[in-house]
Amino acid sequence: MTGPHGTAFSGRVGWGSRPALVVIDLVRAYTDPEGPFALPDPGPAVAATADLVAAARSAGHSVLWTVVRYTRGLADGGLFVRKVPALAAFAEDADGQWGEIAAPLKPAGGEPVLVKQYASAFFGTSLASTLAAAGVDTVVLCGVSTSGCVRASATDALQHGFRPQVVRQACADRSAELHTSNLTDLDAKYADVVDLPEALGQLARPHH
């Protein structure tokens, strides 16, 4: 980053030798036009994520998924559901199937689906332990939303000692401005923001 801060920001964490793909909250609540968190144009992010999943699977890399789910009555939602009331759509007694992973995406047998109640994929889940046990050193992040769960997960990945790689074309948000500004800030401080071809090339390297 150039400017008044010189090279104070935007260093590179780079790619390690053992990546894993984490697909964050790409569920119908965001991709269905009637969903409570409907995005203006989720199609490109879903398509890019499908490409990443296929590449990771072909090379034998771990693929993990996250979804948000709350108990009946939101007893485990804490203050988050008070701040964002629409999260009630993910309660087990809610109408609709907004928490279902969006087609054509679908976890394969043996791919963990981590249930979370808060923004970060790491908070209150077994993600860090699962990745560490598999020898993972690089976390490739895609999904929604860029400013919310993707950002929180990327920040926590860095704080847990994993190299976060956020794939620009495989994330989406409720406006292009939010998407772009958050990617810019993530790239400056907490993660490497990479384009889809780079991520696909890295994931194509077989797992040894």
Salt bridges, closest charged atoms under 4 A:
ASP25 OD2 - LYS116 NZ 2.81
ASP32 OD2 - ARG28 NH2 3.17
GLU92 OE2 - ARG72 NE 3.98
GLU100 OE1 - ARG28 NH1 3.92
GLU111 OE2 - ARG57 NE 2.75
ASP173 OD1 - ARG174 NH1 3.83
ASP185 OD2 - ARG151 NH2 2.68
ASP185 OD2 - LYS189 NZ 3.26
ASP187 OD1 - ARG12 NH2 2.79
ASP192 OD1 - ARG12 NE 3.72
ASP195 OD1 - ARG168 NE 3.00
